[in-house]
Amino acid sequence: MTTYAQAQQEPPIIYGVMVDEDVKPIVGVSIYYDYKGKRETATTNKNGVYRLELPANEAVDVYFAHHDFKLSVIEGVQLKYGDKFRFDSQMFSTLDVLVIDNTNKREAEGLVAIQPDMVAHIAAATNDISAILKTFGSTNNNNELSTGYNVRGGNYDENLVYVNDIEVYRPFLIRSGQQEGLSFTNTAMVKNIAFSAGGFQSRFGDKLSSVLDITYRKPTDFGAALEATFLGGSLTLEGASKNKKWTGIVGARYRDNSLLVNSQDTETNFKPTFADIQSYVTFTPNDKWEFSFLGNVSQNKYHYQPLYRQTNFGTVDDPQALIIYYDGQEKDEYKTYFGALTSEYKVSPDFRLKLIGSLYHTQEQEHFDILGQYLLGEVDNNLGSETAGQVQFPRGVGSQLNHARNNLDALIANVELKGYYEIAKNAFEGGIKFTREDFRDRLYEWEVIDSAGFSINPPFIDAPNDQPYSPYNGPLVPFQNVRALNYVTINRLSGYLQWSRRDALSSGDTLYYNLGVRAHQWQVQQETGPDGKSQVVFSPRAQFAVKPNWNSNMLFRLSGGFYYQPPFYRELRDQNGVVQPDVKAQRSIHLVAAHEYGFTLGGNENANGKVSPSKKFKLVTELYYKDMDDVNTYTLENVRIRYRANNDATAYAYGLDMRLNGEFVPGTDSWISFGYMKTEENINNRGYIARPTDQRLKFGLLFQDYMPAIENLKMYLNLVYNTGLPGGSPSYADSYAYQSRLNDYRRADAGFSYVFAGPQVTKSDAKWLQPFKELSVGLEIFNLFNNLNSITNTWVRDVYTKNQYGIPNYLTTRVFSLKLLARI
């Protein structure tokens, strides 16, 4: 009787074994629950075994947490006194940058995995995946208003972006970061993110610089997520049918950049609306078939009316200013419609086929008439003067009228068949893809410059002009005049085949190999000009990785090959807007040598017998070299790229990237990155000069912290320092005559949030918080230290000296915003 009574009063127990993907025990899994503000925790031993006592007759959520694996949870576990509940489970890698214990496939492939939750919480003006990438040493972007990025000397057009194996595209006519609004990827729908800065496999497409591979998740139950800030917001709903055969997730987003744009030195009436709706639906009728649909509709309206601008520049001893009074407006619209159907068939456990069909339609217009009347002069720097800070000594007076009526309609269709086959330790993958691109493009823009009452001719007209002493008899033409009408169709056929193998040697070393080749054939056809010739390129690529069986956790990787980039439509247009149908594919021979080292700090016992928490870190070092020829050179105006379309250059890029990431603060993921790069081009054998993306030094920091006394209070810091980019040149000018650099780029964004509910904080007993899986309210500070950064120059002519001055186009100043995150 006594024994029975004791059993009745024994607390209930949950116990079991935790294993990984390879069914190996996981050491150090933290199993815990929160009940009435109290957290009880147990940890798996070397055999993966755990045992945790639970409160009797109470429903609690039991969490299984490990830094290298996805967080798991059993909701509503309710046991009686004396109950023993066995729960064995398999945990799967988080696919984030902290996976250092095992040689997983992504490490061997050189793919960096990013936690989607980081994107939602990081403080950044774009609130996009690019905000995370900009903290890497290999990735640069000196424009916080743009979601584009440059990788190892490349430009915005050299990056591949996939969502569920489907290539997505950027708008074509955007010339300013503040026009971008929303990127394609809805981060609230994302499951996995992987990024490669070079040396990627043949299964990825034909671009020179990088790959961003994104997978949307398939929900298992109903859920909703809301995000709201002063810059816009998003709402995401998801669910699954009772039999789990149907799943669906839909997200709607809205963004308004007024808060950021109004902090710039140009006073404007700014009325943008950026909005989209995106959905991902799957249907799995049986174990053999799976069907899915990915759709997106977006509409970006950018209405911009500049009023006044004053930009101070120069030095303390020689302060100068540019003052502009504006008249006119800009009205741009970008409408995109995207749909993709995917069907996957499992022929056998080792063999599957995947068919993908997608259609992308964009309608874009860029209409503006803006008159700017400017005054360039010296600023009175006498603090005691009544005119201190005002322009007192004009050096240039004039006006500038810009006009554009640009319209583009593009339809891009893709059909692709992929196959995956595994036998023993070998994995084979291949695919064939047909793409048809249809463009209807009208480019019609001109610029007239008047200085001190005289219309300025373009540089290529050498007509004598000594007005007012004698009449001018030369031609009266705009300073710039671009007119083109292009009806272009491009047919592409591409394919790839690759082989991968992973071997575990008797010595304990692990080897990974990958060999592959891509082929791409294309031809440009025109209604408004001559057709191009058919062109074909082949791209062999290889990877080799080894994880030695050492006491130290290390991995060595060597990858590279030939990377061709057949020209997309924008690369075919020359600086006059005329399509050159026989532009060749740019080629880059890319070589990457990498070393990864995982280590643990802490875990030591101090004099008081307490053991400090162990912290896991990973140091990744990559050396790379890119040798490029048939380079299609370009000029850069904010984010608009205008190509010369003549393959008249060779180029190179080399550098070093380092990233140290880990738990600088227990329970959080942070990293510090460093990058050095040099890239130059040689145009028509005139000698090497810096490319527009020659970003020499880069430091990045993404840091998360919390207050030990108030664990619900979180802090996120995103810091970037880049040395100055080349200042660029006017599109009509000789690049060799413009080799100045912009000032260094320094930016820090910080976010502070109070987490009412979330997986990493103690669960509250408040009834109103029970439905929330996550709820937080925070303050974001963009450009924390109020640095004046610039992206490009405005070129202004001095009528007296005939010199042109590069006036920096400054970006946003310090901005405050509130942020609400909620998830049920």
Protein Blocks (a to p, Z undefined) as FASTA:
>chain_A
ZZmmmmmmpccddddddddfkopacehiacdddeehiacdddddfkopacddddehiacd
dddddfkbccdddehiacdehiacddddddddehiaklmkbccfklmnopacddfklmmm
pccfklpaklmmmmpmkbccfbfkbcbdceehiafklcccdeehiacdddfklcbfklno
pafbdfklpfbdcddfehiafkbccdfkbccdddddddfbdcddddddfkbccddddddd
fkomaccddddddddfklmmmmpmbdcddddddddddddddddfblmbccdddddddddd
dddddfbdcddedjfklccddddddedddddddddddddddddddfbfkbccdddddddd
dddddddddddddddddddfbfkbmkgoiafbdfbdcddddddddddddddddddddddd
dehjbccddddddddddddddddddddddeehiacddfklccddfbfkbccfbdcddfbd
cdddddddddddddddddddddddfkopacdddddddddddddddfkbccdddddddddd
ddddddddbfbdcddddddddddddddfklmpcfkopacfkbccddddddddddddddde
ejiacfkopacddddddddddddddddehiacdddehjaccdehlopaccdddddddddd
djfbghiacddddddddddddehhiapcddfklcfbdcddddddddfklmmbccdddddd
dddddebjafkbcfklmccdcdddddddddddddfbdfkbccdfbfklmmpmbdcddddd
ehklopacdfbdcddddfklopacddddddddddddddddddZZ
